[in-house]
Amino acid sequence: MFRIEPLGRHHDRESFDCGNSDLNGYLKRIARQHADKGLARTFVLLDDSDPQDILGFFTLAVCEIRSEQLPPQFAKKYPPIVPAAKLARLAVARNRQREGLGRHMMVRALQLALQVSDNVGIIGFFVDAKDDEAGHYYRQYGFIPLPDDPLQLFLPLATLRQVFRSPETGSAE
């Protein structure tokens, strides 16, 4: 059975390889430092049969964006600078790619962003896609490309609320 938990010292970061040296390096050398400094939170996907082996990870952070960068239908609703949550990184181990593990982590990241919105003001969830293929992947979850940079994508809070139910009430928000 799979589970997602915050990255800890006991997880085997050194063995993780997603095929991208930047993502591998972030997990191995920077993710715990960012967590300790309060800059970002990294969550790891594990299999109960080998709970030290990281199958994938994602990192969440907060960000600010200039509302003029948003699609026009959203930009006009907000003040000049607005807060949001951000999916800073998402990676699946090379030997486990194309098994739906990225989707499993993405759904959890979206749920966590919705939980953040229950306690902190945000307008939505952002992600920077590394390429067109990644952009397509995020668009399937309802992310909208920003007008000036189609690889920077935005998921409005209202869309998140339509997709997920509130964990506290069990009802749609």
N, C-alpha and C positions, 0 to 999 in steps of 0.2 A: 504494500500500500504506500502511496506517495504522501508526503507531507511537506509543508512549507514552514520554515521557521527563520528567525533572525540569525544572521551569520554569527558564529561563535568561534572561540579559539580552538575548539575540539574538531572543527570541520577540516577536512583534508583539502586545503586550497591549492597546494603545490601540484597535485595530480590533475587538476582541472584543465581541460583543453577544449575550447570551443572552435578552434581554428582561426581565431582572431587574436593577434598578439596584444593589441590594446586592451581588449576585454579581459584576456587572461591576466595581463599585468595589473589591471585595476583590482581584480579579485584577490590576487596574490599579495600585492604590496600596498594598496591604498584603501580598500573598502573598510577595513576595520579602523583605520585611522580616521576616516571620514565619520564613521559611526561614533567613535570616541569624542570627536570634536563637535558632534551635533550637526554636521553638514549634510549628511544623507544616511539612509538606512538601506542596508543590503539584506535581502532575504534569499535563502537557498532552498532548492528543491531536492528532497532526499527520498530514498526508498528505504522503508523500514528494515529490509533485509540487509542493508549495509549503510547504516545511518551516518557514517563519517564521509562517505563518497558523495560529492556534490554532482548532481545531474544537471543542474542549471541554476541560474541566479538572476535576480532583478534588483535594481536600485531605485529607490524613490527619494525625491527631494522636493523642496518648494522653490518657486521661482516667481519673478515678476515679469510682466510683459507690458509693452506699450500697447494700449488698446487700438491704436491706429494700425498695428500689424495684423489685427484680426480681420476676418472676412467682414465686409461692410455691415451686414445685418446684425453682427455682434458688436462691432466697434462703436456704433452710435449709442449703445446702451450703457457704456461704462465710462468712468473717469479716465484720465490719461494713462495712469499706470495701475495695473490690477494684479492681484495675487492668484497663483494657481499651484497645482501639484504637477510634478513632472516625473515621467518614467525616464530616468537618466541612463539606464542600461538594462539590457535583457539578453541573456545568452544561454544556450543549451550545449551540453557536452557533445563534442563531435560524434562520438560513438552512439549517441542517443537522439540525434536530430531526425526530424521527419516522423516522430512518434506522437506528436500532439502535446509534448511537454511544454513548449512555448505557449500554447493556448492555455494550458493549465495555470501557468504562472501569470499570464496576461489577465485572466479572469480574476485571480487573487489580487493583482495590482490594482485593477479597477475597483474591486470591493474595498481595498484599503483607501483608495482615493475618495470613495464615497464616505467612508467612515471619517476621514479627515474633514470632509465638508460638513459633517454633523457638529464639529467642534471648532473649526477655524474657517474663516471666510475665504473661499476660493471660487473662481468662475468656471473652473474645469480642469482638465488634465492634458498636459502637453507631452509630446515626444519628438525627438529629432531622429528621423530615419537615416540610416547610413547610405542608402541607395534606393533606386526606384523599386526594387523587389521588396525591400523592407517597408517602403511607403505603401505599397499595395497591401502588404500584410496588415498594417495598422488601419488602413481604410476599411477593411472588412469588419472592424469593431466599431465603425461609425466615426472615426477620426476624420477631420476636415483639413485639407492642406491650407496653409496660410497663403494669401495672394502673392506675396513677394518671395516666398521660399516654399515650394511644394514638398520639400522634405522635412519641413517643420509642420507638425500636425497638431490639431486641437480637438478635444472631445468636450463639448459643452456639458456643464453640470446637469442641465435639464435632461440630456440624453442619458447620462449615467443614472439619473433617478428613474428614468423610464425603464431601463434595463434591469436594474437591481431593486430588490426590496430592502427596506430598512431592517438591519439585524435586531434592533431593539423592539420594534413593533410588529414585524412580520407583514407590514402593509406597505404598499407603494408610497413613496414620498412624492 
